[in-house]
Amino acid sequence: MKYKDDIPNGYVNGYFVGVRQGSPTPDALEPTADGYEVPRGTERIGTVMPDALEPNYPEPATDDPEEGGGS
């Protein structure tokens, strides 16, 4: 299962990646890359342990762009 990104809080696809300081180093071969391609492309098997205060976090991603899914 894939999860929506929450970049302001430092989460990409349900993984805590920290809060970035500064900007990513430019890549001539992949100018649109932001450095989170590996965690964003990972497919989780199973579930993420729920949080008692926020039981619906992280929110599952959908592949339908009309529903605001993807990344």
PDB file as gemmi writes it, atoms N, CA and C in Angstrom:
CRYST1    1.000    1.000    1.000  90.00  90.00  90.00 P 1                      
ATOM      1  N   MET A   1       0.844  -1.168   0.000  1.00  0.00           N  
ATOM      2  CA  MET A   1       0.000   0.000   0.000  1.00  0.00           C  
ATOM      3  C   MET A   1       0.890   1.231   0.000  1.00  0.00           C  
ATOM      4  N   LYS A   2       0.467   2.252  -0.701  1.00  0.00           N  
ATOM      5  CA  LYS A   2       1.194   3.511  -0.714  1.00  0.00           C  
ATOM      6  C   LYS A   2       0.401   4.545   0.059  1.00  0.00           C  
ATOM      7  N   TYR A   3       1.123   5.504   0.645  1.00  0.00           N  
ATOM      8  CA  TYR A   3       0.511   6.539   1.459  1.00  0.00           C  
ATOM      9  C   TYR A   3       0.834   7.909   0.891  1.00  0.00           C  
ATOM     10  N   LYS A   4      -0.052   8.867   1.151  1.00  0.00           N  
ATOM     11  CA  LYS A   4       0.156  10.229   0.685  1.00  0.00           C  
ATOM     12  C   LYS A   4       1.350  10.846   1.404  1.00  0.00           C  
ATOM     13  N   ASP A   5       2.058  11.712   0.692  1.00  0.00           N  
ATOM     14  CA  ASP A   5       3.185  12.418   1.285  1.00  0.00           C  
ATOM     15  C   ASP A   5       2.687  13.515   2.217  1.00  0.00           C  
ATOM     16  N   ASP A   6       3.441  13.746   3.278  1.00  0.00           N  
ATOM     17  CA  ASP A   6       3.190  14.851   4.196  1.00  0.00           C  
ATOM     18  C   ASP A   6       4.537  15.540   4.408  1.00  0.00           C  
ATOM     19  N   ILE A   7       4.997  16.225   3.365  1.00  0.00           N  
ATOM     20  CA  ILE A   7       6.320  16.836   3.373  1.00  0.00           C  
ATOM     21  C   ILE A   7       6.501  17.851   4.511  1.00  0.00           C  
ATOM     22  N   PRO A   8       5.512  18.712   4.824  1.00  0.00           N  
ATOM     23  CA  PRO A   8       5.736  19.666   5.930  1.00  0.00           C  
ATOM     24  C   PRO A   8       6.040  18.989   7.263  1.00  0.00           C  
ATOM     25  N   ASN A   9       5.506  17.792   7.497  1.00  0.00           N  
ATOM     26  CA  ASN A   9       5.788  17.071   8.743  1.00  0.00           C  
ATOM     27  C   ASN A   9       6.895  16.036   8.586  1.00  0.00           C  
ATOM     28  N   GLY A  10       7.482  15.945   7.390  1.00  0.00           N  
ATOM     29  CA  GLY A  10       8.632  15.071   7.188  1.00  0.00           C  
ATOM     30  C   GLY A  10       8.315  13.630   6.869  1.00  0.00           C  
ATOM     31  N   TYR A  11       7.147  13.331   6.277  1.00  0.00           N  
ATOM     32  CA  TYR A  11       6.786  11.958   5.928  1.00  0.00           C  
ATOM     33  C   TYR A  11       6.601  11.808   4.426  1.00  0.00           C  
ATOM     34  N   VAL A  12       7.185  10.767   3.860  1.00  0.00           N  
ATOM     35  CA  VAL A  12       7.012  10.426   2.448  1.00  0.00           C  
ATOM     36  C   VAL A  12       6.572   8.977   2.397  1.00  0.00           C  
ATOM     37  N   ASN A  13       5.380   8.736   1.868  1.00  0.00           N  
ATOM     38  CA  ASN A  13       4.826   7.390   1.716  1.00  0.00           C  
ATOM     39  C   ASN A  13       4.829   6.631   3.049  1.00  0.00           C  
ATOM     40  N   GLY A  14       4.523   7.315   4.129  1.00  0.00           N  
ATOM     41  CA  GLY A  14       4.450   6.672   5.435  1.00  0.00           C  
ATOM     42  C   GLY A  14       5.779   6.528   6.146  1.00  0.00           C  
ATOM     43  N   TYR A  15       6.880   6.920   5.524  1.00  0.00           N  
ATOM     44  CA  TYR A  15       8.205   6.853   6.141  1.00  0.00           C  
ATOM     45  C   TYR A  15       8.590   8.221   6.674  1.00  0.00           C  
ATOM     46  N   PHE A  16       9.145   8.274   7.877  1.00  0.00           N  
ATOM     47  CA  PHE A  16       9.658   9.538   8.391  1.00  0.00           C  
ATOM     48  C   PHE A  16      11.014   9.785   7.752  1.00  0.00           C  
ATOM     49  N   VAL A  17      11.123  10.867   6.994  1.00  0.00           N  
ATOM     50  CA  VAL A  17      12.368  11.193   6.308  1.00  0.00           C  
ATOM     51  C   VAL A  17      13.007  12.462   6.856  1.00  0.00           C  
ATOM     52  N   GLY A  18      12.361  13.074   7.842  1.00  0.00           N  
ATOM     53  CA  GLY A  18      12.886  14.302   8.419  1.00  0.00           C  
ATOM     54  C   GLY A  18      12.392  15.523   7.667  1.00  0.00           C  
ATOM     55  N   VAL A  19      12.668  16.668   8.217  1.00  0.00           N  
ATOM     56  CA  VAL A  19      12.278  17.925   7.597  1.00  0.00           C  
ATOM     57  C   VAL A  19      13.512  18.496   6.920  1.00  0.00           C  
ATOM     58  N   ARG A  20      13.438  18.644   5.619  1.00  0.00           N  
ATOM     59  CA  ARG A  20      14.590  19.094   4.833  1.00  0.00           C  
ATOM     60  C   ARG A  20      14.919  20.546   5.124  1.00  0.00           C  
ATOM     61  N   GLN A  21      16.204  20.823   5.253  1.00  0.00           N  
ATOM     62  CA  GLN A  21      16.705  22.186   5.386  1.00  0.00           C  
ATOM     63  C   GLN A  21      17.419  22.523   4.082  1.00  0.00           C  
ATOM     64  N   GLY A  22      17.105  23.642   3.497  1.00  0.00           N  
ATOM     65  CA  GLY A  22      17.745  24.021   2.241  1.00  0.00           C  
ATOM     66  C   GLY A  22      17.020  23.417   1.061  1.00  0.00           C  
ATOM     67  N   SER A  23      17.742  23.230  -0.035  1.00  0.00           N  
ATOM     68  CA  SER A  23      17.141  22.687  -1.247  1.00  0.00           C  
ATOM     69  C   SER A  23      17.978  21.515  -1.752  1.00  0.00           C  
ATOM     70  N   PRO A  24      17.361  20.615  -2.547  1.00  0.00           N  
ATOM     71  CA  PRO A  24      18.115  19.469  -3.043  1.00  0.00           C  
ATOM     72  C   PRO A  24      19.179  19.879  -4.059  1.00  0.00           C  
ATOM     73  N   THR A  25      20.232  19.099  -4.150  1.00  0.00           N  
ATOM     74  CA  THR A  25      21.278  19.334  -5.143  1.00  0.00           C  
ATOM     75  C   THR A  25      20.718  19.010  -6.512  1.00  0.00           C  
ATOM     76  N   PRO A  26      20.882  19.899  -7.490  1.00  0.00           N  
ATOM     77  CA  PRO A  26      20.338  19.631  -8.820  1.00  0.00           C  
ATOM     78  C   PRO A  26      20.982  18.408  -9.466  1.00  0.00           C  
ATOM     79  N   ASP A  27      20.206  17.685 -10.253  1.00  0.00           N  
ATOM     80  CA  ASP A  27      20.677  16.504 -10.959  1.00  0.00           C  
ATOM     81  C   ASP A  27      20.456  16.732 -12.447  1.00  0.00           C  
ATOM     82  N   ALA A  28      21.535  16.768 -13.223  1.00  0.00           N  
ATOM     83  CA  ALA A  28      21.429  17.053 -14.653  1.00  0.00           C  
ATOM     84  C   ALA A  28      20.653  15.970 -15.402  1.00  0.00           C  
ATOM     85  N   LEU A  29      20.730  14.713 -14.942  1.00  0.00           N  
ATOM     86  CA  LEU A  29      20.038  13.627 -15.635  1.00  0.00           C  
ATOM     87  C   LEU A  29      18.573  13.524 -15.255  1.00  0.00           C  
ATOM     88  N   GLU A  30      18.212  14.025 -14.071  1.00  0.00           N  
ATOM     89  CA  GLU A  30      16.832  13.932 -13.595  1.00  0.00           C  
ATOM     90  C   GLU A  30      16.461  15.253 -12.892  1.00  0.00           C  
ATOM     91  N   PRO A  31      16.194  16.300 -13.689  1.00  0.00           N  
ATOM     92  CA  PRO A  31      15.992  17.631 -13.097  1.00  0.00           C  
ATOM     93  C   PRO A  31      14.751  17.754 -12.213  1.00  0.00           C  
ATOM     94  N   THR A  32      13.765  16.875 -12.360  1.00  0.00           N  
ATOM     95  CA  THR A  32      12.559  16.963 -11.542  1.00  0.00           C  
ATOM     96  C   THR A  32      12.652  16.126 -10.267  1.00  0.00           C  
ATOM     97  N   ALA A  33      13.761  15.422 -10.062  1.00  0.00           N  
ATOM     98  CA  ALA A  33      13.922  14.569  -8.876  1.00  0.00           C  
ATOM     99  C   ALA A  33      14.022  15.430  -7.620  1.00  0.00           C  
ATOM    100  N   ASP A  34      13.392  14.963  -6.524  1.00  0.00           N  
ATOM    101  CA  ASP A  34      13.464  15.689  -5.266  1.00  0.00           C  
ATOM    102  C   ASP A  34      14.198  14.906  -4.175  1.00  0.00           C  
ATOM    103  N   GLY A  35      14.705  13.727  -4.509  1.00  0.00           N  
ATOM    104  CA  GLY A  35      15.453  12.930  -3.541  1.00  0.00           C  
ATOM    105  C   GLY A  35      14.624  11.919  -2.786  1.00  0.00           C  
ATOM    106  N   TYR A  36      13.314  11.904  -2.994  1.00  0.00           N  
ATOM    107  CA  TYR A  36      12.435  10.993  -2.269  1.00  0.00           C  
ATOM    108  C   TYR A  36      11.871   9.896  -3.171  1.00  0.00           C  
ATOM    109  N   GLU A  37      12.516   9.631  -4.293  1.00  0.00           N  
ATOM    110  CA  GLU A  37      11.989   8.642  -5.235  1.00  0.00           C  
ATOM    111  C   GLU A  37      11.958   7.232  -4.651  1.00  0.00           C  
ATOM    112  N   VAL A  38      12.966   6.856  -3.888  1.00  0.00           N  
ATOM    113  CA  VAL A  38      13.010   5.498  -3.322  1.00  0.00           C  
ATOM    114  C   VAL A  38      11.892   5.283  -2.301  1.00  0.00           C  
ATOM    115  N   PRO A  39      11.756   6.131  -1.254  1.00  0.00           N  
ATOM    116  CA  PRO A  39      10.642   5.878  -0.328  1.00  0.00           C  
ATOM    117  C   PRO A  39       9.276   6.059  -0.983  1.00  0.00           C  
ATOM    118  N   ARG A  40       9.164   6.984  -1.933  1.00  0.00           N  
ATOM    119  CA  ARG A  40       7.879   7.215  -2.591  1.00  0.00           C  
ATOM    120  C   ARG A  40       7.500   6.024  -3.470  1.00  0.00           C  
ATOM    121  N   GLY A  41       8.469   5.354  -4.061  1.00  0.00           N  
ATOM    122  CA  GLY A  41       8.196   4.232  -4.946  1.00  0.00           C  
ATOM    123  C   GLY A  41       8.044   2.904  -4.227  1.00  0.00           C  
ATOM    124  N   THR A  42       8.282   2.867  -2.931  1.00  0.00           N  
ATOM    125  CA  THR A  42       8.200   1.626  -2.166  1.00  0.00           C  
ATOM    126  C   THR A  42       6.749   1.216  -1.953  1.00  0.00           C  
ATOM    127  N   GLU A  43       6.467  -0.050  -2.176  1.00  0.00           N  
ATOM    128  CA  GLU A  43       5.122  -0.596  -1.946  1.00  0.00           C  
ATOM    129  C   GLU A  43       5.139  -1.314  -0.608  1.00  0.00           C  
ATOM    130  N   ARG A  44       4.350  -0.844   0.349  1.00  0.00           N  
ATOM    131  CA  ARG A  44       4.299  -1.469   1.670  1.00  0.00           C  
ATOM    132  C   ARG A  44       3.443  -2.726   1.620  1.00  0.00           C  
ATOM    133  N   ILE A  45       3.905  -3.760   2.305  1.00  0.00           N  
ATOM    134  CA  ILE A  45       3.132  -4.990   2.466  1.00  0.00           C  
ATOM    135  C   ILE A  45       2.739  -5.044   3.935  1.00  0.00           C  
ATOM    136  N   GLY A  46       1.451  -5.139   4.208  1.00  0.00           N  
ATOM    137  CA  GLY A  46       0.983  -5.123   5.584  1.00  0.00           C  
ATOM    138  C   GLY A  46       0.429  -3.753   5.922  1.00  0.00           C  
ATOM    139  N   THR A  47       0.539  -3.370   7.176  1.00  0.00           N  
ATOM    140  CA  THR A  47      -0.025  -2.101   7.618  1.00  0.00           C  
ATOM    141  C   THR A  47       1.000  -1.300   8.394  1.00  0.00           C  
ATOM    142  N   VAL A  48       0.696  -0.035   8.561  1.00  0.00           N  
ATOM    143  CA  VAL A  48       1.494   0.850   9.397  1.00  0.00           C  
ATOM    144  C   VAL A  48       0.857   0.824  10.776  1.00  0.00           C  
ATOM    145  N   MET A  49       1.667   0.766  11.819  1.00  0.00           N  
ATOM    146  CA  MET A  49       1.111   0.735  13.173  1.00  0.00           C  
ATOM    147  C   MET A  49       0.303   2.005  13.416  1.00  0.00           C  
ATOM    148  N   PRO A  50      -0.959   1.876  13.823  1.00  0.00           N  
ATOM    149  CA  PRO A  50      -1.801   3.063  14.012  1.00  0.00           C  
ATOM    150  C   PRO A  50      -1.364   3.905  15.209  1.00  0.00           C  
ATOM    151  N   ASP A  51      -1.659   5.177  15.104  1.00  0.00           N  
ATOM    152  CA  ASP A  51      -1.368   6.130  16.161  1.00  0.00           C  
ATOM    153  C   ASP A  51      -2.665   6.373  16.931  1.00  0.00           C  
ATOM    154  N   ALA A  52      -2.627   6.321  18.248  1.00  0.00           N  
ATOM    155  CA  ALA A  52      -3.838   6.488  19.055  1.00  0.00           C  
ATOM    156  C   ALA A  52      -4.449   7.874  18.882  1.00  0.00           C  
ATOM    157  N   LEU A  53      -3.609   8.901  18.702  1.00  0.00           N  
ATOM    158  CA  LEU A  53      -4.137  10.257  18.553  1.00  0.00           C  
ATOM    159  C   LEU A  53      -4.617  10.549  17.143  1.00  0.00           C  
ATOM    160  N   GLU A  54      -3.993   9.920  16.132  1.00  0.00           N  
ATOM    161  CA  GLU A  54      -4.378  10.123  14.739  1.00  0.00           C  
ATOM    162  C   GLU A  54      -4.532   8.758  14.073  1.00  0.00           C  
ATOM    163  N   PRO A  55      -5.645   8.074  14.301  1.00  0.00           N  
ATOM    164  CA  PRO A  55      -5.793   6.706  13.805  1.00  0.00           C  
ATOM    165  C   PRO A  55      -5.839   6.576  12.282  1.00  0.00           C  
ATOM    166  N   ASN A  56      -6.126   7.631  11.547  1.00  0.00           N  
ATOM    167  CA  ASN A  56      -6.187   7.568  10.081  1.00  0.00           C  
ATOM    168  C   ASN A  56      -4.958   8.165   9.415  1.00  0.00           C  
ATOM    169  N   TYR A  57      -3.843   8.223  10.158  1.00  0.00           N  
ATOM    170  CA  TYR A  57      -2.609   8.789   9.616  1.00  0.00           C  
ATOM    171  C   TYR A  57      -1.550   7.712   9.549  1.00  0.00           C  
ATOM    172  N   PRO A  58      -0.811   7.538   8.492  1.00  0.00           N  
ATOM    173  CA  PRO A  58      -0.863   8.277   7.250  1.00  0.00           C  
ATOM    174  C   PRO A  58      -2.053   7.858   6.389  1.00  0.00           C  
ATOM    175  N   GLU A  59      -2.483   8.764   5.551  1.00  0.00           N  
ATOM    176  CA  GLU A  59      -3.647   8.540   4.707  1.00  0.00           C  
ATOM    177  C   GLU A  59      -3.245   7.751   3.462  1.00  0.00           C  
ATOM    178  N   PRO A  60      -3.961   6.671   3.143  1.00  0.00           N  
ATOM    179  CA  PRO A  60      -3.624   5.908   1.938  1.00  0.00           C  
ATOM    180  C   PRO A  60      -3.729   6.757   0.676  1.00  0.00           C  
ATOM    181  N   ALA A  61      -2.823   6.518  -0.250  1.00  0.00           N  
ATOM    182  CA  ALA A  61      -2.838   7.221  -1.533  1.00  0.00           C  
ATOM    183  C   ALA A  61      -3.713   6.462  -2.509  1.00  0.00           C  
ATOM    184  N   THR A  62      -4.298   7.194  -3.417  1.00  0.00           N  
ATOM    185  CA  THR A  62      -5.063   6.580  -4.491  1.00  0.00           C  
ATOM    186  C   THR A  62      -4.357   6.893  -5.793  1.00  0.00           C  
ATOM    187  N   ASP A  63      -4.602   6.095  -6.812  1.00  0.00           N  
ATOM    188  CA  ASP A  63      -3.985   6.344  -8.110  1.00  0.00           C  
ATOM    189  C   ASP A  63      -4.818   7.291  -8.962  1.00  0.00           C  
ATOM    190  N   ASP A  64      -5.981   7.696  -8.452  1.00  0.00           N  
ATOM    191  CA  ASP A  64      -6.862   8.575  -9.202  1.00  0.00           C  
ATOM    192  C   ASP A  64      -6.508  10.031  -8.901  1.00  0.00           C  
ATOM    193  N   PRO A  65      -5.939  10.790  -9.874  1.00  0.00           N  
ATOM    194  CA  PRO A  65      -5.559  12.178  -9.607  1.00  0.00           C  
ATOM    195  C   PRO A  65      -6.759  13.056  -9.247  1.00  0.00           C  
ATOM    196  N   GLU A  66      -7.970  12.668  -9.654  1.00  0.00           N  
ATOM    197  CA  GLU A  66      -9.168  13.451  -9.328  1.00  0.00           C  
ATOM    198  C   GLU A  66      -9.444  13.403  -7.823  1.00  0.00           C  
ATOM    199  N   GLU A  67      -9.000  12.346  -7.140  1.00  0.00           N  
ATOM    200  CA  GLU A  67      -9.235  12.219  -5.711  1.00  0.00           C  
ATOM    201  C   GLU A  67      -8.062  12.755  -4.891  1.00  0.00           C  
ATOM    202  N   GLY A  68      -7.101  13.394  -5.569  1.00  0.00           N  
ATOM    203  CA  GLY A  68      -5.960  13.952  -4.865  1.00  0.00           C  
ATOM    204  C   GLY A  68      -4.954  12.907  -4.458  1.00  0.00           C  
ATOM    205  N   GLY A  69      -4.913  11.789  -5.155  1.00  0.00           N  
ATOM    206  CA  GLY A  69      -4.035  10.697  -4.761  1.00  0.00           C  
ATOM    207  C   GLY A  69      -2.653  10.812  -5.364  1.00  0.00           C  
ATOM    208  N   GLY A  70      -1.943   9.720  -5.346  1.00  0.00           N  
ATOM    209  CA  GLY A  70      -0.572   9.689  -5.829  1.00  0.00           C  
ATOM    210  C   GLY A  70       0.349  10.172  -4.744  1.00  0.00           C  
ATOM    211  N   SER A  71       1.213  11.134  -5.098  1.00  0.00           N  
ATOM    212  CA  SER A  71       2.139  11.617  -4.093  1.00  0.00           C  
ATOM    213  C   SER A  71       1.956  13.041  -3.738  1.00  0.00           C  
TER     214      SER A  71                                                      
END                                                                             
